Amino acid sequence: MSAPVDPPPASTAPDARPVDVLTVTAVRDVTPAVRRVTLHAPAPVVAAAGPTLSLLVPRVGDPDPRWPAVARDGRIVWPQGSHGVSLRSYTSRRQDPSAGEVDVDFVLHGDGPAASWAAAAAPGALLGVASAAPLGSAPAGWLLLAGDETAIPAISRVLADAGPDTRGVALLEVAGPAEEQGLPAPAGVELRWLHRGGTEPGLSSLLTDAVAALPRPEGDDVFAWVAAESSVVRAVRADLRTRWGLRRGQHHAIGYWRRGRAMSPTA
């Protein structure tokens, strides 16, 4: 999966609908590198908004973004000319339709549009949502979850959806102890935090080494979900397909970002 890119303008479509625009109500830092933004919208919008969201991120300081529309076939219809809005894909950490709230966690590394927006976000700021999609996970008796900071929201949701008898391991690469987060998990799923120290994100072999050190679980009731820097994911995916022998329906491995581009998840 390629790193996020800004889409070109497109012509208008007569059947296009407006995008949903959510309003920031609260901002807090979960860790030194992760900022949680709480957004408000009507309950039907919140209920439909996830888990994977196509976010429309305005330029910092733009008081009146030129939002695109969404055609009936799902295409995003961009206004002609400069619009100052970037498309990024994120996983919502929490959705509460009764309260009309969605939480989205942003990693503040880099200077990409989403990280810059989150760093400046304050109550009253606006964020658009064009569409939503599933996580790509599947229930299984034994789970392998592996990812860096950008994958923690998705991993937290996979853990929350796992049955109480689920077994497995979650490998979570972060800069250090200060970046660890509380993640409720079934008793049989071990959480392993991998600290890369001073190594830059995307240059560490922690995730690939940790997966390579795991013995292949017995049986076929196995599912692996992996998300991190693209080259790291490719290495892990190769191990899962060869040594583990996982079929297509037994794993989901996606490059959330690419070295040299903004550290912003893309699905």
SVG drawing of the C-alpha trace seen along z (x, -y; Angstrom):
<svg xmlns="http://www.w3.org/2000/svg" viewBox="-29 -31 48 59">
<polyline fill="none" stroke="black" stroke-width="0.4" points="0.0,0.0 1.5,-3.3 1.9,-6.3 -1.0,-8.9 -1.1,-11.3 -3.2,-14.4 -5.9,-13.6 -6.3,-15.7 -9.5,-17.8 -12.3,-16.0 -15.4,-17.2 -18.7,-17.6 -21.2,-14.8 -25.0,-15.5 -25.7,-12.7 -23.0,-13.6 -23.8,-14.1 -22.1,-16.4 -19.4,-14.8 -20.0,-14.6 -18.3,-17.4 -17.4,-16.7 -16.5,-19.3 -13.7,-18.9 -14.9,-19.0 -11.8,-18.0 -8.1,-17.3 -5.6,-15.5 -2.2,-13.9 -2.4,-10.2 1.4,-9.9 4.1,-12.3 3.7,-11.4 0.0,-10.6 -2.8,-13.1 -6.4,-12.1 -9.0,-14.3 -12.7,-13.9 -15.2,-14.8 -18.9,-15.4 -21.5,-14.6 -25.2,-13.4 -25.7,-9.8 -26.3,-8.3 -23.1,-9.8 -21.1,-8.4 -22.7,-5.0 -21.6,-4.8 -18.2,-6.4 -15.8,-3.5 -13.8,-1.7 -11.6,-2.8 -12.3,-6.4 -11.4,-8.3 -10.7,-11.6 -10.7,-15.0 -8.1,-17.1 -8.2,-20.9 -5.1,-23.0 -4.1,-24.4 -5.6,-27.8 -8.2,-27.5 -11.5,-28.8 -13.6,-27.8 -12.4,-24.6 -13.7,-23.7 -15.1,-20.3 -15.5,-17.7 -18.7,-15.7 -19.1,-11.9 -20.7,-10.4 -23.2,-7.6 -20.5,-5.1 -18.2,-6.2 -15.9,-8.4 -14.8,-11.6 -15.7,-14.6 -13.2,-17.4 -14.0,-21.1 -12.2,-22.6 -9.0,-24.5 -7.2,-24.7 -9.2,-23.3 -6.7,-22.9 -8.1,-19.5 -6.1,-16.3 -7.4,-12.7 -6.0,-10.4 -7.2,-7.1 -7.4,-6.5 -8.9,-4.1 -11.3,-5.6 -10.2,-4.6 -13.8,-4.9 -17.3,-5.5 -20.2,-6.4 -23.4,-7.1 -25.4,-7.8 -23.0,-10.7 -22.4,-11.6 -18.6,-11.2 -15.7,-9.7 -12.1,-9.5 -9.3,-9.6 -5.6,-9.2 -3.0,-11.0 0.7,-10.3 2.5,-13.6 5.7,-12.5 6.6,-14.4 4.9,-17.4 2.3,-15.8 -1.2,-17.4 -2.8,-15.2 -0.1,-15.5 0.1,-19.3 -3.7,-19.5 -3.8,-17.5 -0.9,-19.4 -3.0,-22.6 -6.4,-21.2 -8.6,-22.9 -12.3,-22.8 -14.4,-24.1 -12.0,-22.9 -13.6,-20.9 -12.7,-17.5 -14.5,-15.8 -15.4,-12.1 -15.9,-10.8 -16.5,-7.1 -15.8,-4.2 -14.5,-0.7 -13.8,2.4 -10.5,3.2 -9.8,6.3 -9.6,8.5 -11.3,11.9 -12.2,13.9 -9.8,16.8 -8.8,18.9 -5.2,17.6 -4.3,14.1 -1.1,12.4 -1.3,8.6 1.8,6.6 2.2,2.9 3.8,-0.4 2.2,-3.6 0.0,-4.1 -1.5,-0.7 -2.4,-0.9 -6.0,-2.2 -6.8,0.6 -5.1,3.2 -7.1,1.9 -10.3,2.5 -9.3,6.0 -8.5,6.9 -11.8,5.4 -13.7,7.5 -11.8,10.8 -13.6,13.5 -12.7,14.1 -11.1,17.4 -8.9,16.0 -5.2,16.7 -2.2,15.1 0.3,12.3 0.3,8.6 3.6,7.1 3.6,3.3 6.6,1.2 6.9,-2.2 9.7,-4.6 9.9,-3.8 8.0,-3.1 6.3,-6.6 4.5,-5.6 2.9,-2.4 -0.9,-2.6 -3.4,-0.6 -5.0,1.9 -7.6,4.3 -7.1,7.8 -8.4,11.3 -6.4,13.1 -4.9,15.5 -3.4,12.7 0.0,11.5 0.9,7.8 4.6,7.3 5.9,3.7 9.0,3.4 11.1,0.2 13.2,-1.0 14.9,-3.7 16.7,-6.2 16.2,-4.4 14.0,-6.4 10.5,-5.0 10.6,-2.6 14.3,-1.8 14.0,0.7 13.9,4.5 12.0,5.1 8.8,6.2 10.3,8.4 12.6,10.0 9.9,10.5 7.6,12.2 10.6,14.3 11.2,15.5 7.6,16.7 6.9,20.4 4.0,21.1 0.9,21.9 -0.6,25.3 -3.7,25.8 -5.5,23.5 -7.6,21.4 -5.0,18.6 -5.3,15.0 -2.5,12.4 -3.2,8.6 -0.1,6.4 0.3,2.7 3.4,0.5 5.9,-1.1 5.5,0.4 8.9,2.2 8.5,3.7 5.1,5.0 6.4,6.6 9.1,8.5 6.5,9.7 4.0,10.7 6.6,12.8 7.3,14.7 3.6,15.3 3.1,16.6 6.1,18.8 7.2,20.1 3.7,19.8 1.9,20.9 -1.0,18.6 -3.6,18.3 -5.0,15.0 -8.0,15.3 -5.8,15.9 -3.9,12.6 -4.2,8.9 -0.9,7.0 -1.0,3.4 1.6,0.6 0.2,-2.3 3.0,-4.7 6.3,-4.9 9.7,-6.2 10.2,-9.6 6.5,-10.4 4.4,-11.7 3.8,-9.2 0.0,-9.1 -1.9,-5.9 -3.5,-5.0 -5.8,-2.0"/>
</svg>
